[in-house]
Amino acid sequence: MGNGHYGRAAELLEQVFRIDEETLASEDPDRLASQHKLAEAYIGMGNGHYGRAAELLEQVFRIEENILAPDDSNRIISQQLLEEVRRRIEAENDAESASASGETT
């Protein structure tokens, strides 16, 4: 899926998520699934979008920590994806820092 497709998916999933926020409880499995899919779309969009993905996944994981067993596959997947996004954010920040320091010398 090209970057543009992820962008379009994110637009549509944002609409779904807004509706879910208004109509479903925060711990509703359908709402959590929509939020998770939205985060995946932002990850697919790449650099510059990882922050939004992390924000969404942090919300999902906090809820899943309270309602799912530690060995639940959904909880584990959310945790692993959140850790991966945090690594990507760190790499993105490192690249920006290296680029900025290279420009000033």
NORJOBEL-V950720 format. One record per residue. N is the residue number from 1. RES is the residue in three letters. PHI is phi in radians with two decimals (none if undefined). PSI is psi as a letter, one per 30 degrees, with the letter a starting at -180 (* if undefined). NEAR is the number of other ideal C-beta (glycine too) atoms within 8 Angstrom. Layout:
n | res | phi | psi | near
N | RES | PHI | PSI | NEAR
N | RES | PHI | PSI | NEAR
//
This chain:
n | res | phi | psi | near
1 | MET | none | k | 5
2 | GLY | -1.24 | l | 5
3 | ASN | -0.97 | e | 8
4 | GLY | -1.10 | e | 6
5 | HIS | -1.18 | e | 8
6 | TYR | -1.13 | e | 13
7 | GLY | -1.09 | e | 9
8 | ARG | -1.14 | e | 8
9 | ALA | -1.06 | e | 11
10 | ALA | -1.09 | e | 13
11 | GLU | -1.03 | e | 8
12 | LEU | -1.16 | e | 8
13 | LEU | -1.19 | e | 12
14 | GLU | -1.08 | e | 9
15 | GLN | -1.11 | e | 8
16 | VAL | -1.06 | e | 10
17 | PHE | -1.12 | e | 12
18 | ARG | -1.07 | e | 8
19 | ILE | -1.13 | e | 8
20 | ASP | -1.03 | e | 13
21 | GLU | -1.05 | e | 8
22 | GLU | -1.42 | f | 5
23 | THR | -2.01 | f | 5
24 | LEU | -2.11 | k | 8
25 | ALA | -1.14 | l | 5
26 | SER | -1.05 | f | 6
27 | GLU | -1.67 | g | 9
28 | ASP | -1.10 | k | 9
29 | PRO | -1.01 | e | 6
30 | ASP | -1.17 | e | 8
31 | ARG | -1.14 | e | 14
32 | LEU | -1.08 | e | 13
33 | ALA | -1.13 | e | 8
34 | SER | -1.08 | e | 12
35 | GLN | -1.13 | e | 13
36 | HIS | -1.13 | e | 13
37 | LYS | -1.11 | e | 9
38 | LEU | -1.09 | e | 14
39 | ALA | -1.06 | e | 16
40 | GLU | -1.09 | e | 10
41 | ALA | -1.11 | e | 12
42 | TYR | -1.13 | e | 14
43 | ILE | -1.08 | e | 13
44 | GLY | -1.09 | f | 10
45 | MET | -1.26 | f | 11
46 | GLY | 1.52 | a | 8
47 | ASN | -0.85 | k | 5
48 | GLY | 1.58 | f | 6
49 | HIS | -2.07 | f | 11
50 | TYR | -1.16 | e | 14
51 | GLY | -1.06 | e | 7
52 | ARG | -1.14 | e | 9
53 | ALA | -1.07 | e | 13
54 | ALA | -1.10 | e | 13
55 | GLU | -1.01 | e | 8
56 | LEU | -1.13 | e | 13
57 | LEU | -1.18 | e | 14
58 | GLU | -1.09 | e | 9
59 | GLN | -1.11 | e | 9
60 | VAL | -1.05 | e | 13
61 | PHE | -1.14 | e | 12
62 | ARG | -1.02 | e | 8
63 | ILE | -1.20 | e | 11
64 | GLU | -1.08 | e | 13
65 | GLU | -1.03 | e | 8
66 | ASN | -1.50 | f | 7
67 | ILE | -2.03 | f | 6
68 | LEU | -2.04 | l | 9
69 | ALA | -1.15 | l | 5
70 | PRO | -0.99 | f | 5
71 | ASP | -1.69 | g | 6
72 | ASP | -1.16 | k | 9
73 | SER | -1.10 | e | 6
74 | ASN | -1.11 | e | 9
75 | ARG | -1.12 | e | 14
76 | ILE | -1.11 | e | 9
77 | ILE | -1.07 | e | 8
78 | SER | -1.07 | e | 13
79 | GLN | -1.11 | e | 9
80 | GLN | -1.13 | e | 8
81 | LEU | -1.17 | e | 13
82 | LEU | -1.08 | e | 12
83 | GLU | -1.07 | e | 8
84 | GLU | -1.12 | e | 8
85 | VAL | -1.12 | e | 14
86 | ARG | -1.08 | e | 9
87 | ARG | -1.12 | e | 8
88 | ARG | -1.16 | e | 10
89 | ILE | -1.10 | e | 11
90 | GLU | -1.08 | e | 8
91 | ALA | -1.12 | e | 8
92 | GLU | -1.10 | e | 11
93 | ASN | -1.14 | e | 8
94 | ASP | -1.09 | e | 8
95 | ALA | -1.14 | e | 8
96 | GLU | -1.14 | e | 8
97 | SER | -1.12 | e | 8
98 | ALA | -1.12 | e | 8
99 | SER | -1.15 | e | 8
100 | ALA | -1.15 | e | 8
101 | SER | -1.22 | e | 8
102 | GLY | -1.23 | e | 7
103 | GLU | -1.32 | f | 6
104 | THR | -1.55 | f | 5
105 | THR | -1.63 | * | 4
//
